[in-house]
Amino acid sequence: MAILETFPNRHPGRDYTIIHTCPEFTAVCPKTGQPDFATIRISYVPDRECVELKSLKLYLQGYRDRGIYYEHVTNVILDDLVAALKPRRITVEGDFHVRGGISSVVRADYEAPRRARARSRR
């Protein structure tokens, strides 16, 4: 799996939202081996770090041949981004295409504790 790289946020004293959309996300159903297609949306308020886009692209492409359920992959992506960025807030949404007559949207959220946020702005 590719490593998520970061770069310094040049505006850490301001809350602003960064949204990244990956409309070509693919993984594999661990039960059937069939491909799963999704749009992954990442929306976050950075603290001291922002994610570098090439590393994000390579990281997401790393799931292409991996057997993983929708719910799990969405939460794993969230956990990995929280570990790399330590954002103020972040949401990862997996909008999975129709398969077997059902489409699914999985959304996972994280918000940093208020104390950590106040300390980071100093």
N, CA, C and O of each residue as an XYZ file, in Angstrom:
488
protein
N       0.857     -1.182      0.000
C       0.000      0.000      0.000
C       0.900      1.241      0.000
O       1.881      1.308      0.740
N       0.554      2.214     -0.833
C       1.319      3.452     -0.936
C       1.174      4.264      0.356
O       0.157      4.193      1.046
N       2.201      5.021      0.655
C       2.217      5.857      1.851
C       1.563      7.197      1.547
O       1.818      7.799      0.505
N       0.721      7.658      2.462
C       0.104      8.978      2.328
C       1.124     10.037      2.742
O       1.570     10.061      3.889
N       1.486     10.899      1.816
C       2.420     11.979      2.101
C       1.641     13.251      2.391
O       0.510     13.420      1.937
N       2.260     14.140      3.152
C       1.618     15.399      3.519
C       2.554     16.566      3.235
O       3.746     16.386      2.986
N       1.987     17.763      3.279
C       2.773     18.992      3.212
C       2.157     19.984      4.193
O       0.982     19.858      4.539
N       2.931     20.968      4.645
C       2.422     21.892      5.660
C       1.267     22.755      5.149
O       1.287     23.258      4.026
N       0.270     22.907      6.006
C      -0.843     23.808      5.752
C      -0.342     25.234      5.946
O       0.140     25.575      7.026
N      -0.447     26.050      4.942
C       0.041     27.425      5.018
C      -0.939     28.349      5.741
O      -0.628     29.518      5.969
N      -2.119     27.841      6.105
C      -3.140     28.663      6.770
C      -3.732     27.929      7.978
O      -4.945     27.728      8.039
N      -2.887     27.524      8.943
C      -3.391     26.729     10.069
C      -4.302     27.502     11.025
O      -5.001     26.884     11.829
N      -4.312     28.807     10.960
C      -5.162     29.598     11.844
C      -6.582     29.764     11.336
O      -7.397     30.413     11.991
N      -6.898     29.185     10.171
C      -8.207     29.361      9.552
C      -8.842     27.996      9.294
O      -8.176     27.066      8.839
N     -10.129     27.890      9.588
C     -10.873     26.699      9.193
C     -11.293     26.863      7.738
O     -11.966     27.833      7.391
N     -10.905     25.930      6.897
C     -11.366     25.883      5.514
C     -11.446     24.423      5.113
O     -10.781     23.571      5.702
N     -12.248     24.142      4.129
C     -12.529     22.767      3.748
C     -11.845     22.424      2.426
O     -11.886     23.198      1.469
N     -11.223     21.261      2.395
C     -10.633     20.704      1.181
C     -11.463     19.474      0.817
O     -11.738     18.629      1.669
N     -11.857     19.379     -0.448
C     -12.650     18.237     -0.908
C     -11.924     17.576     -2.066
O     -11.594     18.228     -3.057
N     -11.679     16.283     -1.939
C     -11.074     15.493     -3.009
C     -12.098     14.438     -3.426
O     -12.750     13.829     -2.578
N     -12.235     14.224     -4.736
C     -13.169     13.238     -5.263
C     -12.417     12.279     -6.168
O     -11.713     12.697     -7.087
N     -12.571     10.990     -5.901
C     -11.972      9.945     -6.732
C     -13.119      9.141     -7.350
O     -13.650      8.231     -6.713
N     -13.509      9.480     -8.611
C     -14.657      8.805     -9.224
C     -14.336      7.434     -9.807
O     -15.230      6.769    -10.331
N     -13.080      6.996     -9.729
C     -12.679      5.736    -10.348
C     -12.147      4.718     -9.333
O     -11.304      3.886     -9.670
N     -12.635      4.784     -8.105
C     -12.166      3.854     -7.074
C     -12.653      2.442     -7.379
O     -13.813      2.238     -7.736
N     -11.764      1.483     -7.238
C     -12.149      0.080     -7.391
C     -11.505     -0.754     -6.297
O     -10.392     -0.480     -5.849
N     -12.224     -1.762     -5.889
C     -11.737     -2.789     -4.961
C     -12.408     -4.087     -5.409
O     -13.054     -4.135     -6.456
N     -12.248     -5.121     -4.614
C     -12.801     -6.427     -4.969
C     -13.675     -6.917     -3.822
O     -13.299     -6.804     -2.655
N     -14.831     -7.457     -4.152
C     -15.689     -8.058     -3.132
C     -14.974     -9.286     -2.575
O     -14.604    -10.176     -3.341
N     -14.770     -9.356     -1.254
C     -14.067    -10.500     -0.685
C     -14.867    -11.802     -0.754
O     -14.301    -12.887     -0.625
N     -16.158    -11.695     -0.952
C     -17.004    -12.891     -1.004
C     -17.091    -13.476     -2.417
O     -17.002    -14.690     -2.600
N     -17.267    -12.589     -3.427
C     -17.483    -13.072     -4.795
C     -16.266    -12.920     -5.701
O     -16.167    -13.583     -6.734
N     -15.340    -12.044     -5.310
C     -14.188    -11.765     -6.162
C     -14.512    -10.805     -7.296
O     -13.646    -10.499     -8.116
N     -15.758    -10.325     -7.351
C     -16.170     -9.391     -8.391
C     -15.676     -7.981     -8.060
O     -15.527     -7.636     -6.888
N     -15.421     -7.162     -9.091
C     -14.967     -5.797     -8.819
C     -16.089     -4.935     -8.257
O     -17.250     -5.071     -8.643
N     -15.726     -4.057     -7.349
C     -16.632     -3.055     -6.803
C     -16.136     -1.694     -7.272
O     -14.943     -1.401     -7.190
N     -17.049     -0.864     -7.762
C     -16.711      0.458     -8.255
C     -17.386      1.499     -7.369
O     -18.515      1.310     -6.918
N     -16.675      2.602     -7.126
C     -17.227      3.635     -6.251
C     -16.625      4.989     -6.571
O     -15.593      5.106     -7.233
N     -17.308      5.999     -6.078
C     -16.732      7.329     -5.993
C     -16.408      7.551     -4.527
O     -17.281      7.439     -3.666
N     -15.157      7.865     -4.247
C     -14.725      8.165     -2.879
C     -14.599      9.678     -2.770
O     -13.898     10.308     -3.563
N     -15.284     10.262     -1.779
C     -15.192     11.697     -1.517
C     -14.559     11.898     -0.141
O     -14.982     11.311      0.855
N     -13.551     12.732     -0.122
C     -12.849     13.055      1.118
C     -13.007     14.554      1.335
O     -12.608     15.357      0.492
N     -13.582     14.919      2.451
C     -13.793     16.324      2.786
C     -13.183     16.555      4.165
O     -13.566     15.905      5.138
N     -12.221     17.495      4.243
C     -11.597     17.705      5.547
C     -11.221     19.153      5.795
O     -11.007     19.932      4.866
N     -11.148     19.491      7.071
C     -10.630     20.771      7.535
C      -9.242     20.455      8.079
O      -9.110     19.795      9.109
N      -8.206     20.928      7.384
C      -6.851     20.577      7.822
C      -6.464     21.308      9.097
O      -7.034     22.343      9.444
N      -5.488     20.747      9.779
C      -4.873     21.433     10.907
C      -3.494     21.890     10.440
O      -3.369     22.942      9.813
N      -2.478     21.123     10.733
C      -1.114     21.523     10.342
C      -0.652     20.906      9.023
O       0.314     21.380      8.426
N      -1.337     19.848      8.562
C      -0.906     19.130      7.355
C      -2.051     18.980      6.361
O      -3.221     18.915      6.739
N      -1.682     18.926      5.066
C      -2.609     18.623      3.969
C      -2.077     17.383      3.261
O      -0.876     17.115      3.298
N      -2.957     16.629      2.621
C      -2.528     15.425      1.917
C      -2.019     15.804      0.524
O      -2.613     16.634     -0.166
N      -0.921     15.187      0.131
C      -0.336     15.392     -1.194
C      -1.108     14.516     -2.175
O      -1.283     13.322     -1.929
N      -1.575     15.094     -3.289
C      -2.527     14.415     -4.155
C      -1.980     13.189     -4.882
O      -2.702     12.203     -5.031
N      -0.742     13.218     -5.335
C      -0.217     12.031     -6.023
C      -0.166     10.847     -5.062
O      -0.493      9.722     -5.442
N       0.237     11.094     -3.832
C       0.286     10.000     -2.857
C      -1.120      9.497     -2.538
O      -1.314      8.300     -2.324
N      -2.106     10.402     -2.503
C      -3.493      9.993     -2.272
C      -3.975      9.114     -3.425
O      -4.606      8.081     -3.204
N      -3.677      9.528     -4.647
C      -4.073      8.746     -5.823
C      -3.462      7.344     -5.772
O      -4.162      6.356     -5.994
N      -2.168      7.253     -5.481
C      -1.504      5.942     -5.425
C      -2.036      5.103     -4.266
O      -2.190      3.888     -4.391
N      -2.314      5.753     -3.145
C      -2.882      5.058     -1.986
C      -4.230      4.441     -2.361
O      -4.465      3.262     -2.099
N      -5.118      5.234     -2.975
C      -6.446      4.728     -3.344
C      -6.356      3.646     -4.415
O      -7.141      2.698     -4.393
N      -5.426      3.766     -5.339
C      -5.237      2.734     -6.359
C      -4.758      1.422     -5.747
O      -4.934      0.361     -6.346
N      -4.165      1.480     -4.580
C      -3.693      0.291     -3.886
C      -4.807     -0.667     -3.479
O      -4.542     -1.821     -3.142
N      -6.040     -0.201     -3.507
C      -7.185     -1.054     -3.168
C      -7.708     -1.829     -4.365
O      -8.575     -2.689     -4.206
N      -7.206     -1.548     -5.555
C      -7.741     -2.099     -6.802
C      -7.906     -3.619     -6.789
O      -8.916     -4.126     -7.278
N      -6.953     -4.344     -6.249
C      -7.003     -5.812     -6.233
C      -7.224     -6.374     -4.835
O      -7.044     -7.570     -4.608
N      -7.607     -5.525     -3.912
C      -7.760     -5.946     -2.517
C      -9.212     -6.329     -2.230
O     -10.133     -5.575     -2.546
N      -9.406     -7.480     -1.642
C     -10.739     -7.917     -1.225
C     -11.119     -7.243      0.074
O     -10.505     -7.497      1.111
N     -12.137     -6.377      0.028
C     -12.515     -5.613      1.218
C     -13.963     -5.137      1.072
O     -14.371     -4.687      0.001
N     -14.726     -5.241      2.147
C     -16.124     -4.807      2.133
C     -16.224     -3.281      2.130
O     -15.316     -2.593      2.597
N     -17.340     -2.757      1.597
C     -17.577     -1.316      1.501
C     -17.379     -0.606      2.838
O     -16.671      0.396      2.940
N     -18.030     -1.163      3.855
C     -18.018     -0.522      5.168
C     -16.603     -0.458      5.734
O     -16.205      0.535      6.344
N     -15.859     -1.531      5.521
C     -14.506     -1.588      6.066
C     -13.567     -0.650      5.318
O     -12.797      0.076      5.946
N     -13.617     -0.652      3.994
C     -12.684      0.189      3.231
C     -12.906      1.665      3.539
O     -11.941      2.423      3.642
N     -14.145      2.080      3.686
C     -14.421      3.483      3.999
C     -13.808      3.869      5.337
O     -13.218      4.942      5.464
N     -13.944      3.005      6.330
C     -13.388      3.290      7.651
C     -11.868      3.185      7.682
O     -11.221      3.943      8.404
N     -11.288      2.274      6.926
C      -9.828      2.159      6.857
C      -9.229      3.411      6.212
O      -8.224      3.939      6.689
N      -9.843      3.880      5.135
C      -9.367      5.116      4.496
C      -9.428      6.269      5.496
O      -8.480      7.046      5.605
N     -10.534      6.381      6.222
C     -10.665      7.427      7.236
C      -9.555      7.307      8.274
O      -8.882      8.293      8.575
N      -9.357      6.116      8.821
C      -8.329      5.924      9.859
C      -6.934      6.289      9.349
O      -6.154      6.918     10.063
N      -6.624      5.894      8.113
C      -5.299      6.194      7.552
C      -5.111      7.693      7.340
O      -4.029      8.222      7.593
N      -6.153      8.379      6.880
C      -6.054      9.826      6.691
C      -5.956     10.564      8.023
O      -5.208     11.536      8.133
N      -6.696     10.123      9.028
C      -6.602     10.744     10.357
C      -5.184     10.569     10.904
O      -4.616     11.512     11.455
N      -4.611      9.382     10.758
C      -3.250      9.132     11.252
C      -2.222     10.009     10.530
O      -1.293     10.514     11.159
N      -2.380     10.192      9.233
C      -1.414     10.964      8.452
C      -1.570     12.472      8.632
O      -0.578     13.196      8.717
N      -2.817     12.943      8.691
C      -3.083     14.383      8.666
C      -3.371     15.008     10.025
O      -3.078     16.183     10.244
N      -3.940     14.233     10.929
C      -4.447     14.772     12.196
C      -5.309     16.010     11.925
O      -5.030     17.090     12.446
N      -6.358     15.849     11.108
C      -7.188     16.998     10.722
C      -8.105     17.451     11.853
O      -8.290     16.740     12.841
N      -8.662     18.616     11.699
C      -9.661     19.096     12.659
C     -10.957     18.311     12.499
O     -11.572     17.893     13.480
N     -11.362     18.117     11.242
C     -12.546     17.313     10.916
C     -12.313     16.654      9.575
O     -11.614     17.190      8.715
N     -12.911     15.473      9.404
C     -12.802     14.790      8.118
C     -13.993     13.849      7.943
O     -14.466     13.235      8.899
N     -14.460     13.752      6.712
C     -15.486     12.798      6.324
C     -14.993     12.060      5.098
O     -14.499     12.672      4.151
N     -15.128     10.752      5.118
C     -14.861      9.928      3.937
C     -16.181      9.278      3.564
O     -16.839      8.648      4.392
N     -16.554      9.443      2.304
C     -17.800      8.873      1.809
C     -17.498      7.963      0.629
O     -16.849      8.373     -0.334
N     -17.968      6.740      0.709
C     -17.876      5.802     -0.399
C     -19.252      5.647     -1.014
O     -20.174      5.152     -0.366
N     -19.394      6.070     -2.265
C     -20.659      5.965     -3.002
C     -20.482      4.816     -3.989
O     -19.957      5.006     -5.086
N     -20.922      3.629     -3.594
C     -20.663      2.408     -4.349
C     -21.747      2.165     -5.382
O     -22.938      2.288     -5.094
N     -21.322      1.818     -6.591
C     -22.227      1.639     -7.721
C     -23.156      0.440     -7.503
O     -22.918     -0.416     -6.651
N     -24.202      0.417     -8.291
C     -25.197     -0.649     -8.200
C     -24.562     -1.992     -8.523
O     -23.844     -2.148     -9.511
N     -24.853     -2.959     -7.652
C     -24.472     -4.351     -7.909
C     -25.563     -5.207     -7.301
O     -25.889     -5.049     -6.125
N     -26.124     -6.098     -8.072
C     -27.219     -6.928     -7.586
C     -28.465     -6.125     -7.284
O     -29.279     -6.533     -6.456
N     -28.630     -4.975     -7.950
C     -29.824     -4.159     -7.764
C     -29.771     -3.233     -6.557
O     -30.770     -2.589     -6.237
N     -28.623     -3.151     -5.878
C     -28.508     -2.308     -4.684
C     -27.274     -1.424     -4.813
O     -26.189     -1.899     -5.148
N     -27.453     -0.126     -4.542
C     -26.300      0.768     -4.414
C     -26.156      1.095     -2.933
O     -27.120      1.024     -2.171
N     -24.944      1.453     -2.540
C     -24.683      1.735     -1.124
C     -23.835      2.984     -0.988
O     -22.945      3.241     -1.799
N     -24.124      3.757      0.052
C     -23.289      4.890      0.429
C     -22.861      4.667      1.867
O     -23.694      4.450      2.747
N     -21.549      4.722      2.101
C     -21.004      4.561      3.447
C     -20.256      5.846      3.780
O     -19.380      6.274      3.029
N     -20.604      6.458      4.906
C     -19.978      7.709      5.324
C     -19.395      7.521      6.720
O     -20.072      7.047      7.633
N     -18.129      7.900      6.870
C     -17.463      7.811      8.168
C     -16.873      9.179      8.504
O     -16.275      9.829      7.646
N     -17.041      9.615      9.754
C     -16.618     10.949     10.191
C     -15.639     10.870     11.352
O     -15.627      9.910     12.122
N     -14.821     11.910     11.451
C     -13.911     12.072     12.584
C     -13.831     13.557     12.896
O     -13.777     14.386     11.988
N     -13.822     13.892     14.180
C     -13.567     15.265     14.613
C     -12.575     15.228     15.761
O     -12.757     14.486     16.726
N     -11.519     16.037     15.653
C     -10.498     16.089     16.700
C     -11.115     16.640     17.983
O     -12.005     17.489     17.933
N     -10.646     16.161     19.118
C     -11.116     16.719     20.390
C     -10.828     18.223     20.445
O      -9.817     18.679     19.909
N     -11.688     18.973     21.073
C     -11.545     20.443     21.140
C     -10.200     20.872     21.719
O      -9.601     21.826     21.222
N      -9.713     20.195     22.752
C      -8.430     20.565     23.368
C      -7.287     20.497     22.363
O      -6.468     21.412     22.280
N      -7.237     19.416     21.607
C      -6.169     19.240     20.618
C      -6.264     20.336     19.567
O      -5.238     20.835     19.107
N      -7.456     20.713     19.186
C      -7.653     21.745     18.168
C      -7.187     23.093     18.696
O      -6.540     23.851     17.973
N      -7.510     23.403     19.955
C      -7.118     24.698     20.522
C      -5.602     24.795     20.637
O      -5.029     25.839     20.327
N      -4.938     23.717     21.080
C      -3.484     23.710     21.197
C      -2.800     23.880     19.851
O      -1.778     24.560     19.763
N      -3.337     23.281     18.812
C      -2.680     23.293     17.508
C      -2.725     24.689     16.864
O      -1.916     24.980     15.983
N      -3.634     25.535     17.279
C      -3.744     26.875     16.679
C      -2.765     27.862     17.291
O      -2.574     28.956     16.761
N      -2.151     27.491     18.387
C      -1.235     28.421     19.055
C       0.046     28.569     18.291
O       0.932     29.314     18.709
